[in-house]
Amino acid sequence: MVKEPLFLQPVFQERIWGGAKLREKYNYEIPSDLTGECWAISAHPNGQSIIRSGEYKGLTLEELWDNYRELFGNYDSERFPLLTKILDANDDLSVQVHPDDDYASKYENGELGKSECWYVIDCEKNAEIIIGHHAQTKESFIEKINNGQWNQLLRRIKIKPGDFFYIPSGTLHAICKGTLILETQQSSDTTYRVYDYNRFDQNGNLRELHLEKASDVTTVPYKENNIKPIIRKMGKSTMTTFVEEKYFTVCKWDVHNQLEMKQHQYFMLVSVIEGEGILRTEQQQYTIHKGDHFILPYNIDCFSVVGDVQIIASHPSLSKREQMGE
């Protein structure tokens, strides 16, 4: 196997609530000023990342997963398990909820469920998000939806750059206007809309809601996630582990001067959100800039990042050591 990082070409998705920050912040060539999502590391059929350089240039991530599974430590999953996005909310997103694996498999043609998490890259002053609700019973939840009592139902939170939120399946949520977020999620595109501000689609129809399914899957009452970051100083650099849950572990690397690491994972998804520097592996070095996204495959055991760089890194929660029974 060639020991090289897998740099990826993102896929952009236009959305009714999208904007132009993906071009302004990361110099991406976006399709329009209604670009809401950068699918940065994706093997999902609705948006395939393509390997942009090296031995596997031109292949989709799904093709790599299907035909070169050794790059991922022969990870035991039919499909690539994670998806990294950057979302530009130039307007409010719909209030929505995602199913778990069992519900999605039964009702969404075998699709995965969707647990996700958000890192706030940037936001306007006084920006907020919606996470959770105030209903104590399913009956009260449905009644408030039917009566349009959104202010009484929805749980709003003020946010600032650097905040992190874990949103397991079953959690009512929405990203709100003026927010740029990096999202790490299961590789799924199943969303049930609960409220969409009475917006119309391109054909002049009210956007579809999915109230029956949303009611089925929403956790009532809402259970707040009291996750606490784990911060490690490594010389002048800092590694913050935000979440270690069933589907993924997500960290932030604040690199100042140099950060040396060993990889104990099957593979790692890496997104450069600020700065530039050098990625050094055992065989070569690569210049990295904000807006770059790459995978560190199974066979890269040691690496370092040199420079002043902010990175969000994630991986499936099962490690190499667990695979080997250690």
ZINOR-V583010 format. One record per residue. PSI is psi in radians with two decimals (none if undefined). OMEGA is omega in radians with two decimals (999 if undefined). Layout:
PSI&OMEGA  PSI&OMEGA
//
This chain:
2.42&3.03  2.28&-3.14  1.54&3.13  2.57&3.04  2.66&-3.11  1.68&3.13  2.44&-2.97  2.55&3.03  2.07&-3.09  2.88&3.06  2.39&-3.07  2.45&-3.11  2.18&3.06  2.47&-3.12  2.66&-3.13  -0.45&-3.10  0.12&-3.02  3.06&-3.11  -2.54&-3.06  0.17&-3.06  -0.45&3.12  -0.53&3.03  -0.77&-3.07  -0.68&-3.07  -0.73&-2.99  0.07&3.10  0.51&3.08  2.60&3.02  1.54&-3.06  2.71&-3.05  -0.47&-3.12  3.09&3.08  0.28&2.96  0.71&3.14  1.98&-3.05  -0.50&-3.00  2.37&2.89  1.93&3.02  1.66&-2.90  -0.73&3.10  1.78&-2.97  2.34&2.95  0.29&-3.14  2.48&-3.12  -0.46&-3.11  -0.03&3.11  1.69&-3.01  2.13&2.97  2.56&3.14  2.40&3.09  2.18&-2.97  -0.17&-3.10  2.94&3.03  -2.86&-3.04  -0.59&-3.01  0.38&-3.10  2.33&3.08  -0.27&3.10  2.58&3.00  2.80&3.10  -0.60&3.09  -0.74&3.09  -0.70&3.12  -0.76&-3.14  -0.73&-3.07  -0.57&-2.97  -0.27&-3.13  0.92&-3.05  -0.35&3.10  -0.45&3.07  -0.38&-3.10  0.43&3.09  0.44&-3.07  0.72&3.13  2.32&-3.00  1.48&3.06  2.40&-3.14  -0.61&-3.09  2.76&3.07  2.23&-2.87  -0.38&-2.99  2.87&3.12  2.27&3.09  2.27&3.12  2.75&2.81  2.25&-3.07  2.28&3.06  1.80&-3.14  1.59&3.06  -0.21&3.03  3.00&-3.14  2.36&2.96  2.81&3.09  2.64&2.98  2.21&-2.94  3.03&3.10  2.67&-3.13  2.57&3.11  2.92&2.99  3.14&-3.06  -0.75&-3.07  -0.80&-3.12  -0.77&-3.13  -0.71&3.13  -0.64&-3.09  -0.70&-2.97  -0.14&-3.08  0.72&3.02  0.73&3.06  0.12&3.10  2.68&3.02  2.74&2.90  -3.09&-3.07  1.71&2.82  2.56&-3.06  3.04&3.04  2.73&-3.05  2.35&2.92  2.16&-3.11  1.86&3.11  -0.80&-3.12  2.74&3.08  2.79&3.08  2.79&3.06  2.37&-3.13  0.30&3.06  2.72&-3.14  2.94&3.04  2.89&3.04  2.13&3.01  2.02&3.08  -3.04&-3.06  3.03&-3.06  0.04&-3.14  2.44&-3.13  -0.32&3.11  2.81&3.10  -0.62&-3.14  -0.76&3.12  -0.66&3.11  -0.88&-3.11  -0.69&-3.13  -0.76&-3.13  -0.61&3.07  -0.84&-3.10  -0.54&-3.14  0.01&-3.14  0.56&-3.10  1.11&-3.00  -0.64&3.13  -0.58&3.11  -0.46&-3.05  -0.80&-2.89  2.48&-3.13  1.96&-3.07  2.52&-3.09  2.30&3.01  2.50&-3.09  2.90&3.07  2.80&3.09  2.41&-3.13  -0.17&3.10  2.68&3.14  2.43&-3.11  2.30&3.06  2.26&-3.02  1.52&3.12  2.80&3.08  2.54&-3.11  -0.06&-3.11  2.13&3.04  2.36&-3.04  2.85&3.01  2.38&2.93  2.39&-3.06  2.96&-3.02  2.44&3.03  0.52&-3.03  2.37&3.03  2.08&-2.96  2.43&2.91  2.20&-3.10  2.28&2.97  2.28&-3.01  2.89&2.89  2.69&-3.11  1.46&-3.08  2.67&3.10  0.57&-3.11  2.08&-3.11  2.35&3.05  2.01&3.14  2.36&3.10  -0.67&-3.12  2.37&-3.09  0.55&3.00  0.44&3.13  0.67&3.12  2.70&3.14  2.63&3.06  -3.06&-3.08  -0.35&-3.13  0.11&3.11  0.23&3.12  2.58&3.03  2.36&-3.12  2.48&-3.03  2.42&2.99  2.85&-3.07  1.03&-2.92  -0.63&-3.12  -0.84&3.13  -0.68&3.12  -0.72&3.11  -0.65&3.12  -0.73&-2.91  -0.27&-3.07  2.30&3.09  2.12&3.14  2.22&-0.12  2.86&3.12  2.40&3.11  2.00&-3.11  2.44&3.12  1.96&-3.11  1.00&3.10  2.51&3.14  2.26&-3.14  2.59&3.05  2.09&-3.04  2.25&3.11  2.22&3.02  2.31&3.13  1.51&-2.99  -2.24&3.09  -0.14&-3.10  2.89&-3.12  2.38&3.01  2.15&3.13  2.08&3.04  1.96&-3.09  -0.75&-3.03  2.44&2.98  1.67&-3.08  -2.98&-2.98  -0.72&-2.97  -0.44&-3.06  2.75&2.93  2.36&-3.10  2.29&-3.10  2.80&2.96  2.31&3.05  1.97&3.00  1.73&-3.02  2.18&3.02  1.95&-3.06  -1.33&-3.08  2.51&3.04  2.06&3.12  2.38&-3.07  2.72&2.93  2.46&-3.13  2.06&3.10  0.24&-3.04  2.92&3.00  -0.75&3.12  2.83&-3.12  2.41&3.05  2.21&-2.99  2.25&3.11  2.19&3.11  1.97&-3.06  -0.26&3.12  2.53&3.02  -3.00&3.06  2.78&-3.10  -2.77&-3.12  2.29&2.97  2.11&3.13  2.20&3.00  -3.05&-3.12  -0.38&-3.02  -0.42&-2.96  3.03&3.02  2.70&-3.01  2.39&3.03  2.32&3.11  2.49&-3.10  2.82&3.03  2.39&-3.06  -0.12&3.07  2.54&3.09  2.36&-3.13  2.88&3.08  2.32&2.96  1.91&-3.04  3.07&-3.03  -0.62&-2.99  0.05&2.99  1.83&-3.04  -0.63&-3.10  2.46&3.10  2.90&3.06  2.70&3.05  2.24&-3.09  2.35&3.11  -2.77&3.03  1.76&-2.95  2.48&2.96  2.26&-3.02  2.42&2.91  2.17&-3.11  2.51&3.13  2.86&3.08  2.76&3.00  2.58&-2.97  -0.38&3.10  2.23&-3.06  2.98&3.06  -0.74&-3.09  -0.73&3.12  -0.66&3.10  -0.68&-3.09  0.05&3.07  0.36&-3.13  none&999
//
